[in-house]
């Protein structure tokens, strides 16, 4: 799958670009997308439904993520997994783009 030229979602005045790779599939309960955070860009996510697991792998750059009251710094090649039903925010304090792959796994309904 090749990333689209234009983002599916744009946040933070164009500083956060979301490219949907695989839309939600009810058979696998997964969706996958790429997020590009421009320098000084951020993305604030509202809590997801109960049981949602979020998996993030940093492809390039360095970014910070806060999950509730904890903050983590992730570098290229590092990953994090967390329950997405809590407030969380991503941001890029650097002068380079951050590219990350995100996989969302939903509980079966």
Secondary structure per residue as TSV (DSSP state, phi and psi in degrees):
chain	resnum	aa	ss	phi	psi
A	1	X	-	360.0	128.7
A	2	X	-	-101.3	137.7
A	3	X	-	-63.9	140.3
A	4	X	-	-64.6	160.3
A	5	X	S	-74.7	-37.4
A	6	X	S	-107.9	139.4
A	7	X	-	-69.5	153.2
A	8	X	S	-79.7	-32.0
A	9	X	E	-137.1	139.2
A	10	X	E	-124.4	128.9
A	11	X	E	-125.1	172.1
A	12	X	G	49.9	50.1
A	13	X	G	53.8	39.4
A	14	X	G	87.7	3.0
A	15	X	T	-90.2	-6.2
A	16	X	E	-131.7	116.4
A	17	X	E	-115.5	126.7
A	18	X	E	-115.2	123.9
A	19	X	E	-115.0	113.3
A	20	X	E	-74.4	123.9
A	21	X	E	-96.0	-52.3
A	22	X	E	-129.5	113.1
A	23	X	E	-66.0	166.3
A	24	X	E	-52.0	132.5
A	25	X	E	-118.3	116.4
A	26	X	T	-64.5	-22.0
A	27	X	T	-74.6	-40.0
A	28	X	T	-96.3	-17.3
A	29	X	T	63.4	29.3
A	30	X	E	-122.3	153.8
A	31	X	E	-142.2	154.9
A	32	X	E	-139.6	138.3
A	33	X	E	-150.7	165.8
A	34	X	E	-110.1	136.4
A	35	X	E	-115.9	130.6
A	36	X	E	-111.1	117.7
A	37	X	E	-101.4	115.9
A	38	X	-	-70.5	163.3
A	39	X	T	-50.9	130.3
A	40	X	T	68.2	10.0
A	41	X	-	-79.8	159.7
A	42	X	E	-149.2	164.5
A	43	X	E	-145.4	122.4
A	44	X	E	-106.0	123.8
A	45	X	E	-105.4	132.8
A	46	X	-	-73.1	154.0
A	47	X	-	-58.2	139.4
A	48	X	-	-84.4	178.9
A	49	X	-	-64.2	160.4
A	50	X	T	-55.5	135.0
A	51	X	T	89.7	-4.7
A	52	X	-	-72.2	130.3
A	53	X	E	-108.3	133.3
A	54	X	E	-115.0	129.8
A	55	X	E	-119.2	123.3
A	56	X	E	-123.7	129.6
A	57	X	E	-119.6	128.8
A	58	X	E	-84.5	121.1
A	59	X	E	-86.3	-44.3
A	60	X	E	-151.2	150.5
A	61	X	S	91.1	-167.0
A	62	X	E	-138.2	129.7
A	63	X	E	-139.5	164.2
A	64	X	E	-112.8	148.4
A	65	X	E	-135.5	134.1
A	66	X	E	-111.1	132.2
A	67	X	E	-124.3	111.4
A	68	X	T	56.0	-117.2
A	69	X	T	-101.9	3.8
A	70	X	E	-102.2	139.9
A	71	X	E	-120.2	136.8
A	72	X	E	-126.8	144.5
A	73	X	E	-109.6	125.8
A	74	X	E	-118.6	139.5
A	75	X	E	-108.8	167.2
A	76	X	T	-51.5	133.1
A	77	X	T	91.7	-8.5
A	78	X	-	-98.7	161.5
A	79	X	E	-143.7	161.1
A	80	X	E	-144.3	148.9
A	81	X	E	-131.2	138.7
A	82	X	E	-156.1	161.7
A	83	X	E	-78.6	121.7
A	84	X	S	-84.8	8.9
A	85	X	S	-87.7	23.4
A	86	X	S	-126.5	162.1
A	87	X	-	-65.7	139.8
A	88	X	E	-152.3	151.5
A	89	X	E	-141.0	139.7
A	90	X	E	-111.3	145.5
A	91	X	E	-155.1	158.3
A	92	X	-	-120.1	109.2
A	93	X	-	-89.9	1.4
A	94	X	S	-96.3	-179.6
A	95	X	S	-101.4	14.3
A	96	X	S	-126.4	154.1
A	97	X	-	-61.8	147.4
A	98	X	E	-112.7	131.2
A	99	X	E	-117.6	129.6
A	100	X	E	-137.7	146.3
A	101	X	E	-99.0	135.2
A	102	X	E	-125.3	130.1
A	103	X	E	-117.5	129.0
A	104	X	E	-110.3	127.9
A	105	X	E	-116.0	124.2
A	106	X	-	-105.5	147.0
A	107	X	-	-66.2	145.5
A	108	X	-	-66.3	140.9
A	109	X	-	-100.7	360.0
